[in-house]
Every structure is written in C-alpha cells, then in structure tokens.
Amino acid sequence: MSKVNNNRIFFEVIKTIVFILFIFSITEVVGQNKSRKDMLKNLFLDELYKNPDKAITTANELLKISNDGIDDKIKAYKLISDGYSAKRDYQKALDYLMKSNDLLYLSKNKLLKISVSTRAGILYHQLKIYDKAIQSLDQAEQYILEYPKKDSTYSYLGRNYIVRGFIYKEKLNPDIAIEFFDKGIVELTKVYANSEKPGISIAKYNKGNCYILLFEYDKAIDNFQESFDYADSVNAKSLKAFALKGLAKVKYIQGNYNRSEERRV
C-alpha cells in the first residue's frame, strides 16, 4: 500500500473519530441541559408560593438556557408570569405572558397554545379587562376544539367556561353566569381527579352567589353545601370557609341569625 493511501486512511480515521467525539459531546451537553431544566422546573414549583421572587429568578435561569428552543422560551416566559401571579402582580404577570403569546405562532405545540391562551383569559379577567379576557378565552376554545385528544382538554375547557362565568357574574348577569359555571363543572368532572375538585368547589360557590342575586335561596344553599363537600373531600380549608360564609349569608338574609353558622349535613 502506498504512503499516500496510508496517509489518506489515517486522516479518514481521524475525521471519523473527531465526528464521533463531536456527536458524543453534543449529546452530553443536551443531556446536561435537559437535566438542568428538569432541576430548575422542580425548584420553581417548590418555591412558587413559598418564595415567588426566588421562583421568578429560577424561571429567568430557564429562559437563559432555552437558547433557540421556541417552546422552551414560551414555557419560561409563562413560568415567570406564574411567579408574578403568585405575588398578585397581575399586570407584570400579563406582560410576561404576552411575551409567550407573541411567540405562539412559531410553535407547533397545540396544548401549549391552549395553556397560554387560557392563562391570558384568566389574567385579563383578574385585571377586569373583560373584552380582552373573552377574546383570549375564545382563542383558547378554538384551539381546544381543534385538538384531537379530547381527554387532554377537559381541564382547560372547564376553566375556560368557569372564567366566563366569573365575568358574567361580575357584570351582574347571573343567569348566563350559571350556565357557564354548569358547563365548566361538567368538563371538570370528566377528569376524575382530586386536582379538579377545588375548581368545582369554586364554581359551586359562585353559583350560590348567583342564586342569591336571583333570590333563589334554596338553590343557593344547595350549591354552597356542594361547594363545601367538594372542598372537604380534598381538605381545602379556605374553600370550606368560603362555602360556610355563603351558607351563613343566606341564613342571615332569611332572618335565621341564630343559625347563620350552621351547615346542612
């Protein structure tokens, strides 16, 4: 074999080794980044309500390592938004969520689009910007209706309807609000998970208040009772307190002052 051929083979072997090492190095970096992302996400969830400022810092770290990953950036901005929501700074929460929203058209992740649009509707409602809230909820509903795996969208659709119920209740349209609360409850009960019971309790409580506005006190009592039962099943103490407050309010309106702290068994 000639010296030229030997040199050619040698360089081909070197090129192959370098290529393999390059692939291994890329895989290792990706693995490290994935591991770091998972660690940061877990840290964010752990700190979200205990220390929202630290959670926001963690979400910003996730944003820094998102590189050119569109979905990762969308999720990171949404996490920052969630951190500000935990601080009840809804305007800043909305500002960061809009950064997610501005990137949605680049994403193919339909569930992510549903999640961001639903969250936008909730934040606009919290800021009492009702026209924008309805617009975002309409967009989320459209994404939901187009999504093929319906069992993955029950929670989102349930929240969508319940937020619409809040809006109509606050606009003093209790009849329409009740219709949306009922639709939301139907969707959430399809999930068969304890995680959705607080949402059902909240919807029932708000239905109770709608029935008070309509002077239908027996129906109000039924819904406050059901709200308490759902909250009690997951030991949600604050939601139980709200339900009892609703029951007491009806008793007070009816003139049963000495029984206003009671609840039906």
Short mmCIF file of the C-alpha atoms (twelve columns), coordinates in Angstrom:
data_MODEL
# 
_entry.id   MODEL 
# 
loop_
_atom_site.group_PDB 
_atom_site.id 
_atom_site.type_symbol 
_atom_site.label_atom_id 
_atom_site.label_alt_id 
_atom_site.label_comp_id 
_atom_site.label_asym_id 
_atom_site.label_seq_id 
_atom_site.Cartn_x 
_atom_site.Cartn_y 
_atom_site.Cartn_z 
_atom_site.pdbx_PDB_model_num 
ATOM 1   C CA . MET A 1   0.000   0.000  0.000  1 
ATOM 2   C CA . SER A 2   1.426   3.405  -0.938 1 
ATOM 3   C CA . LYS A 3   2.354   6.083  1.556  1 
ATOM 4   C CA . VAL A 4   -0.300  8.373  0.046  1 
ATOM 5   C CA . ASN A 5   -3.010  5.768  0.649  1 
ATOM 6   C CA . ASN A 6   -1.797  5.212  4.200  1 
ATOM 7   C CA . ASN A 7   -1.995  8.942  4.895  1 
ATOM 8   C CA . ARG A 8   -5.465  9.121  3.368  1 
ATOM 9   C CA . ILE A 9   -6.705  6.240  5.553  1 
ATOM 10  C CA . PHE A 10  -5.109  7.817  8.621  1 
ATOM 11  C CA . PHE A 11  -6.868  11.148 8.021  1 
ATOM 12  C CA . GLU A 12  -10.206 9.406  7.349  1 
ATOM 13  C CA . VAL A 13  -9.873  7.549  10.672 1 
ATOM 14  C CA . ILE A 14  -9.043  10.814 12.470 1 
ATOM 15  C CA . LYS A 15  -12.041 12.549 10.849 1 
ATOM 16  C CA . THR A 16  -14.339 9.696  11.914 1 
ATOM 17  C CA . ILE A 17  -13.038 9.803  15.498 1 
ATOM 18  C CA . VAL A 18  -13.446 13.582 15.670 1 
ATOM 19  C CA . PHE A 19  -17.000 13.296 14.305 1 
ATOM 20  C CA . ILE A 20  -17.928 10.608 16.857 1 
ATOM 21  C CA . LEU A 21  -16.453 12.668 19.705 1 
ATOM 22  C CA . PHE A 22  -18.392 15.695 18.463 1 
ATOM 23  C CA . ILE A 23  -21.659 13.732 18.486 1 
ATOM 24  C CA . PHE A 24  -20.938 12.438 21.991 1 
ATOM 25  C CA . SER A 25  -20.127 15.941 23.234 1 
ATOM 26  C CA . ILE A 26  -23.357 17.354 21.784 1 
ATOM 27  C CA . THR A 27  -25.387 14.521 23.333 1 
ATOM 28  C CA . GLU A 28  -23.724 15.117 26.680 1 
ATOM 29  C CA . VAL A 29  -24.436 18.859 26.582 1 
ATOM 30  C CA . VAL A 30  -28.063 18.244 25.599 1 
ATOM 31  C CA . GLY A 31  -28.364 15.725 28.426 1 
ATOM 32  C CA . GLN A 32  -26.862 18.185 30.911 1 
ATOM 33  C CA . ASN A 33  -29.183 20.965 29.737 1 
ATOM 34  C CA . LYS A 34  -32.203 18.672 29.964 1 
ATOM 35  C CA . SER A 35  -31.172 17.608 33.454 1 
ATOM 36  C CA . ARG A 36  -30.663 21.237 34.484 1 
ATOM 37  C CA . LYS A 37  -34.030 22.227 33.002 1 
ATOM 38  C CA . ASP A 38  -35.782 19.492 34.968 1 
ATOM 39  C CA . MET A 39  -33.967 20.541 38.151 1 
ATOM 40  C CA . LEU A 40  -34.880 24.213 37.651 1 
ATOM 41  C CA . LYS A 41  -38.532 23.389 36.894 1 
ATOM 42  C CA . ASN A 42  -38.785 21.337 40.085 1 
ATOM 43  C CA . LEU A 43  -37.141 24.157 42.040 1 
ATOM 44  C CA . PHE A 44  -39.579 26.663 40.520 1 
ATOM 45  C CA . LEU A 45  -42.617 24.605 41.538 1 
ATOM 46  C CA . ASP A 46  -41.221 24.130 45.034 1 
ATOM 47  C CA . GLU A 47  -40.670 27.871 45.514 1 
ATOM 48  C CA . LEU A 48  -43.675 29.263 43.613 1 
ATOM 49  C CA . TYR A 49  -45.864 30.015 46.631 1 
ATOM 50  C CA . LYS A 50  -43.270 29.851 49.392 1 
ATOM 51  C CA . ASN A 51  -40.891 32.337 47.769 1 
ATOM 52  C CA . PRO A 52  -42.241 33.796 44.494 1 
ATOM 53  C CA . ASP A 53  -39.214 36.070 44.000 1 
ATOM 54  C CA . LYS A 54  -36.888 33.076 44.073 1 
ATOM 55  C CA . ALA A 55  -39.237 31.223 41.709 1 
ATOM 56  C CA . ILE A 56  -39.053 34.143 39.253 1 
ATOM 57  C CA . THR A 57  -35.242 34.084 39.436 1 
ATOM 58  C CA . THR A 58  -35.311 30.354 38.706 1 
ATOM 59  C CA . ALA A 59  -37.647 30.875 35.728 1 
ATOM 60  C CA . ASN A 60  -35.249 33.510 34.367 1 
ATOM 61  C CA . GLU A 61  -32.459 30.914 34.570 1 
ATOM 62  C CA . LEU A 62  -34.620 28.601 32.483 1 
ATOM 63  C CA . LEU A 63  -35.104 31.399 29.967 1 
ATOM 64  C CA . LYS A 64  -31.325 31.869 29.684 1 
ATOM 65  C CA . ILE A 65  -30.714 28.207 28.770 1 
ATOM 66  C CA . SER A 66  -33.659 27.978 26.380 1 
ATOM 67  C CA . ASN A 67  -31.347 29.065 23.514 1 
ATOM 68  C CA . ASP A 68  -33.324 28.904 20.261 1 
ATOM 69  C CA . GLY A 69  -35.960 26.466 21.507 1 
ATOM 70  C CA . ILE A 70  -39.235 28.294 20.871 1 
ATOM 71  C CA . ASP A 71  -41.349 26.059 23.116 1 
ATOM 72  C CA . ASP A 72  -38.781 26.339 25.922 1 
ATOM 73  C CA . LYS A 73  -38.872 30.144 25.669 1 
ATOM 74  C CA . ILE A 74  -42.673 30.179 25.687 1 
ATOM 75  C CA . LYS A 75  -42.722 27.955 28.776 1 
ATOM 76  C CA . ALA A 76  -40.042 30.031 30.526 1 
ATOM 77  C CA . TYR A 77  -41.924 33.296 29.986 1 
ATOM 78  C CA . LYS A 78  -45.102 31.592 31.210 1 
ATOM 79  C CA . LEU A 79  -43.309 30.424 34.367 1 
ATOM 80  C CA . ILE A 80  -42.092 33.971 35.040 1 
ATOM 81  C CA . SER A 81  -45.697 35.094 34.575 1 
ATOM 82  C CA . ASP A 82  -46.861 32.440 37.058 1 
ATOM 83  C CA . GLY A 83  -44.319 33.755 39.560 1 
ATOM 84  C CA . TYR A 84  -45.717 37.281 39.337 1 
ATOM 85  C CA . SER A 85  -49.248 35.876 39.613 1 
ATOM 86  C CA . ALA A 86  -48.217 34.218 42.878 1 
ATOM 87  C CA . LYS A 87  -47.178 37.700 44.048 1 
ATOM 88  C CA . ARG A 88  -50.568 39.022 42.859 1 
ATOM 89  C CA . ASP A 89  -48.786 41.387 40.499 1 
ATOM 90  C CA . TYR A 90  -51.187 40.608 37.673 1 
ATOM 91  C CA . GLN A 91  -50.019 43.381 35.361 1 
ATOM 92  C CA . LYS A 92  -46.429 42.095 35.321 1 
ATOM 93  C CA . ALA A 93  -47.760 38.549 35.034 1 
ATOM 94  C CA . LEU A 94  -49.678 39.608 31.937 1 
ATOM 95  C CA . ASP A 95  -46.660 41.445 30.494 1 
ATOM 96  C CA . TYR A 96  -44.550 38.273 30.608 1 
ATOM 97  C CA . LEU A 97  -47.375 36.069 29.401 1 
ATOM 98  C CA . MET A 98  -47.709 38.316 26.344 1 
ATOM 99  C CA . LYS A 99  -44.063 37.521 25.562 1 
ATOM 100 C CA . SER A 100 -45.164 33.869 25.447 1 
ATOM 101 C CA . ASN A 101 -48.193 34.770 23.390 1 
ATOM 102 C CA . ASP A 102 -46.094 36.677 20.842 1 
ATOM 103 C CA . LEU A 103 -44.109 33.500 20.128 1 
ATOM 104 C CA . LEU A 104 -47.083 31.130 19.883 1 
ATOM 105 C CA . TYR A 105 -47.354 31.386 16.113 1 
ATOM 106 C CA . LEU A 106 -43.901 29.776 15.856 1 
ATOM 107 C CA . SER A 107 -44.879 26.769 17.966 1 
ATOM 108 C CA . LYS A 108 -46.446 23.520 16.798 1 
ATOM 109 C CA . ASN A 109 -47.344 22.511 20.354 1 
ATOM 110 C CA . LYS A 110 -51.128 22.852 20.389 1 
ATOM 111 C CA . LEU A 111 -51.522 22.095 24.099 1 
ATOM 112 C CA . LEU A 112 -49.034 24.857 24.872 1 
ATOM 113 C CA . LYS A 113 -51.130 27.251 22.780 1 
ATOM 114 C CA . ILE A 114 -54.231 26.201 24.735 1 
ATOM 115 C CA . SER A 115 -52.421 26.712 28.034 1 
ATOM 116 C CA . VAL A 116 -51.079 30.187 27.233 1 
ATOM 117 C CA . SER A 117 -54.371 31.446 25.744 1 
ATOM 118 C CA . THR A 118 -56.357 30.133 28.724 1 
ATOM 119 C CA . ARG A 119 -53.940 31.780 31.142 1 
ATOM 120 C CA . ALA A 120 -54.238 35.064 29.238 1 
ATOM 121 C CA . GLY A 121 -58.016 34.943 29.644 1 
ATOM 122 C CA . ILE A 122 -57.622 34.391 33.393 1 
ATOM 123 C CA . LEU A 123 -55.164 37.291 33.795 1 
ATOM 124 C CA . TYR A 124 -57.283 39.692 31.755 1 
ATOM 125 C CA . HIS A 125 -60.236 38.736 33.962 1 
ATOM 126 C CA . GLN A 126 -58.186 39.381 37.111 1 
ATOM 127 C CA . LEU A 127 -57.339 42.817 35.720 1 
ATOM 128 C CA . LYS A 128 -61.037 43.321 34.833 1 
ATOM 129 C CA . ILE A 129 -60.247 43.803 31.140 1 
ATOM 130 C CA . TYR A 130 -63.256 41.765 30.148 1 
ATOM 131 C CA . ASP A 131 -63.245 42.244 26.369 1 
ATOM 132 C CA . LYS A 132 -59.636 41.016 26.157 1 
ATOM 133 C CA . ALA A 133 -60.467 38.162 28.544 1 
ATOM 134 C CA . ILE A 134 -63.304 36.945 26.302 1 
ATOM 135 C CA . GLN A 135 -61.100 37.312 23.220 1 
ATOM 136 C CA . SER A 136 -58.359 35.146 24.776 1 
ATOM 137 C CA . LEU A 137 -60.879 32.582 26.010 1 
ATOM 138 C CA . ASP A 138 -62.405 32.405 22.535 1 
ATOM 139 C CA . GLN A 139 -58.945 31.757 21.073 1 
ATOM 140 C CA . ALA A 140 -58.265 29.060 23.667 1 
ATOM 141 C CA . GLU A 141 -61.638 27.433 22.974 1 
ATOM 142 C CA . GLN A 142 -60.854 27.357 19.259 1 
ATOM 143 C CA . TYR A 143 -57.525 25.619 19.945 1 
ATOM 144 C CA . ILE A 144 -59.345 23.166 22.236 1 
ATOM 145 C CA . LEU A 145 -61.990 22.320 19.643 1 
ATOM 146 C CA . GLU A 146 -59.257 21.663 17.066 1 
ATOM 147 C CA . TYR A 147 -57.244 19.411 19.405 1 
ATOM 148 C CA . PRO A 148 -57.786 15.729 18.553 1 
ATOM 149 C CA . LYS A 149 -57.261 14.199 22.026 1 
ATOM 150 C CA . LYS A 150 -60.330 15.489 23.839 1 
ATOM 151 C CA . ASP A 151 -59.468 13.853 27.175 1 
ATOM 152 C CA . SER A 152 -56.402 16.128 27.341 1 
ATOM 153 C CA . THR A 153 -58.534 19.275 27.155 1 
ATOM 154 C CA . TYR A 154 -61.276 18.737 29.752 1 
ATOM 155 C CA . SER A 155 -59.453 20.764 32.431 1 
ATOM 156 C CA . TYR A 156 -58.707 23.630 30.065 1 
ATOM 157 C CA . LEU A 157 -62.260 23.787 28.741 1 
ATOM 158 C CA . GLY A 158 -63.662 23.578 32.270 1 
ATOM 159 C CA . ARG A 159 -61.541 26.526 33.416 1 
ATOM 160 C CA . ASN A 160 -62.440 28.408 30.242 1 
ATOM 161 C CA . TYR A 161 -66.162 28.164 30.980 1 
ATOM 162 C CA . ILE A 162 -65.765 28.921 34.687 1 
ATOM 163 C CA . VAL A 163 -63.790 32.118 33.993 1 
ATOM 164 C CA . ARG A 164 -66.553 33.159 31.588 1 
ATOM 165 C CA . GLY A 165 -68.964 32.538 34.465 1 
ATOM 166 C CA . PHE A 166 -66.928 34.879 36.695 1 
ATOM 167 C CA . ILE A 167 -67.078 37.596 34.054 1 
ATOM 168 C CA . TYR A 168 -70.850 37.381 33.613 1 
ATOM 169 C CA . LYS A 169 -71.374 37.224 37.383 1 
ATOM 170 C CA . GLU A 170 -69.325 40.411 37.820 1 
ATOM 171 C CA . LYS A 171 -71.328 42.028 35.010 1 
ATOM 172 C CA . LEU A 172 -74.472 41.162 37.002 1 
ATOM 173 C CA . ASN A 173 -75.752 38.616 34.507 1 
ATOM 174 C CA . PRO A 174 -76.256 35.731 36.960 1 
ATOM 175 C CA . ASP A 175 -78.410 33.593 34.635 1 
ATOM 176 C CA . ILE A 176 -75.702 33.494 31.955 1 
ATOM 177 C CA . ALA A 177 -73.014 33.040 34.614 1 
ATOM 178 C CA . ILE A 178 -74.780 29.961 35.991 1 
ATOM 179 C CA . GLU A 179 -74.941 28.427 32.504 1 
ATOM 180 C CA . PHE A 180 -71.161 28.778 32.125 1 
ATOM 181 C CA . PHE A 181 -70.459 27.515 35.647 1 
ATOM 182 C CA . ASP A 182 -72.543 24.424 34.878 1 
ATOM 183 C CA . LYS A 183 -70.691 23.826 31.605 1 
ATOM 184 C CA . GLY A 184 -67.361 24.212 33.383 1 
ATOM 185 C CA . ILE A 185 -68.337 21.789 36.153 1 
ATOM 186 C CA . VAL A 186 -69.386 19.185 33.554 1 
ATOM 187 C CA . GLU A 187 -65.930 19.382 31.923 1 
ATOM 188 C CA . LEU A 188 -64.010 19.239 35.208 1 
ATOM 189 C CA . THR A 189 -65.978 16.214 36.439 1 
ATOM 190 C CA . LYS A 190 -64.809 14.316 33.341 1 
ATOM 191 C CA . VAL A 191 -61.245 14.415 34.682 1 
ATOM 192 C CA . TYR A 192 -61.972 12.189 37.704 1 
ATOM 193 C CA . ALA A 193 -59.056 13.668 39.645 1 
ATOM 194 C CA . ASN A 194 -58.858 15.289 43.072 1 
ATOM 195 C CA . SER A 195 -56.882 18.123 41.499 1 
ATOM 196 C CA . GLU A 196 -60.062 19.397 39.835 1 
ATOM 197 C CA . LYS A 197 -62.239 19.318 42.971 1 
ATOM 198 C CA . PRO A 198 -61.121 22.770 44.204 1 
ATOM 199 C CA . GLY A 199 -62.146 24.223 40.828 1 
ATOM 200 C CA . ILE A 200 -65.563 22.579 41.109 1 
ATOM 201 C CA . SER A 201 -65.902 23.903 44.673 1 
ATOM 202 C CA . ILE A 202 -65.129 27.433 43.463 1 
ATOM 203 C CA . ALA A 203 -67.681 27.148 40.649 1 
ATOM 204 C CA . LYS A 204 -70.363 25.873 43.034 1 
ATOM 205 C CA . TYR A 205 -69.642 28.695 45.484 1 
ATOM 206 C CA . ASN A 206 -70.008 31.293 42.750 1 
ATOM 207 C CA . LYS A 207 -73.207 29.617 41.537 1 
ATOM 208 C CA . GLY A 208 -74.517 30.009 45.075 1 
ATOM 209 C CA . ASN A 209 -73.831 33.736 44.976 1 
ATOM 210 C CA . CYS A 210 -75.577 33.974 41.598 1 
ATOM 211 C CA . TYR A 211 -78.672 32.342 43.079 1 
ATOM 212 C CA . ILE A 212 -78.606 34.895 45.896 1 
ATOM 213 C CA . LEU A 213 -78.734 37.645 43.254 1 
ATOM 214 C CA . LEU A 214 -81.734 35.841 41.758 1 
ATOM 215 C CA . PHE A 215 -83.408 35.497 45.204 1 
ATOM 216 C CA . GLU A 216 -83.431 31.688 44.801 1 
ATOM 217 C CA . TYR A 217 -82.153 30.917 48.280 1 
ATOM 218 C CA . ASP A 218 -82.816 27.167 48.367 1 
ATOM 219 C CA . LYS A 219 -80.681 26.701 45.248 1 
ATOM 220 C CA . ALA A 220 -78.031 28.954 46.769 1 
ATOM 221 C CA . ILE A 221 -77.916 26.751 49.887 1 
ATOM 222 C CA . ASP A 222 -77.646 23.590 47.763 1 
ATOM 223 C CA . ASN A 223 -74.665 24.992 45.867 1 
ATOM 224 C CA . PHE A 224 -72.867 26.293 48.965 1 
ATOM 225 C CA . GLN A 225 -73.365 22.865 50.546 1 
ATOM 226 C CA . GLU A 226 -71.948 21.119 47.467 1 
ATOM 227 C CA . SER A 227 -69.079 23.616 47.384 1 
ATOM 228 C CA . PHE A 228 -68.272 22.693 50.994 1 
ATOM 229 C CA . ASP A 229 -68.440 18.959 50.241 1 
ATOM 230 C CA . TYR A 230 -66.039 19.202 47.293 1 
ATOM 231 C CA . ALA A 231 -63.630 21.340 49.331 1 
ATOM 232 C CA . ASP A 232 -63.891 18.991 52.299 1 
ATOM 233 C CA . SER A 233 -63.046 15.967 50.129 1 
ATOM 234 C CA . VAL A 234 -59.579 17.444 49.456 1 
ATOM 235 C CA . ASN A 235 -59.317 19.298 52.801 1 
ATOM 236 C CA . ALA A 236 -59.205 22.711 51.109 1 
ATOM 237 C CA . LYS A 237 -59.701 24.781 54.273 1 
ATOM 238 C CA . SER A 238 -60.004 28.205 52.656 1 
ATOM 239 C CA . LEU A 239 -62.618 26.924 50.204 1 
ATOM 240 C CA . LYS A 240 -64.562 25.297 53.046 1 
ATOM 241 C CA . ALA A 241 -64.539 28.665 54.819 1 
ATOM 242 C CA . PHE A 242 -65.927 30.400 51.718 1 
ATOM 243 C CA . ALA A 243 -68.720 27.830 51.431 1 
ATOM 244 C CA . LEU A 244 -69.653 28.249 55.095 1 
ATOM 245 C CA . LYS A 245 -69.597 32.015 54.619 1 
ATOM 246 C CA . GLY A 246 -72.052 31.591 51.741 1 
ATOM 247 C CA . LEU A 247 -74.366 29.432 53.844 1 
ATOM 248 C CA . ALA A 248 -74.221 31.950 56.675 1 
ATOM 249 C CA . LYS A 249 -75.044 34.774 54.264 1 
ATOM 250 C CA . VAL A 250 -78.219 33.016 53.080 1 
ATOM 251 C CA . LYS A 251 -79.305 32.269 56.645 1 
ATOM 252 C CA . TYR A 252 -78.736 35.912 57.548 1 
ATOM 253 C CA . ILE A 253 -80.770 37.129 54.539 1 
ATOM 254 C CA . GLN A 254 -83.571 34.743 55.513 1 
ATOM 255 C CA . GLY A 255 -83.509 36.080 59.062 1 
ATOM 256 C CA . ASN A 256 -82.127 32.906 60.679 1 
ATOM 257 C CA . TYR A 257 -79.474 34.844 62.613 1 
ATOM 258 C CA . ASN A 258 -79.041 32.224 65.329 1 
ATOM 259 C CA . ARG A 259 -78.436 29.525 62.693 1 
ATOM 260 C CA . SER A 260 -76.161 31.516 60.377 1 
ATOM 261 C CA . GLU A 261 -73.101 29.495 61.347 1 
ATOM 262 C CA . GLU A 262 -74.763 26.142 60.689 1 
ATOM 263 C CA . ARG A 263 -74.472 23.992 57.582 1 
ATOM 264 C CA . ARG A 264 -76.610 21.137 56.422 1 
ATOM 265 C CA . VAL A 265 -75.305 17.614 56.918 1 
# 
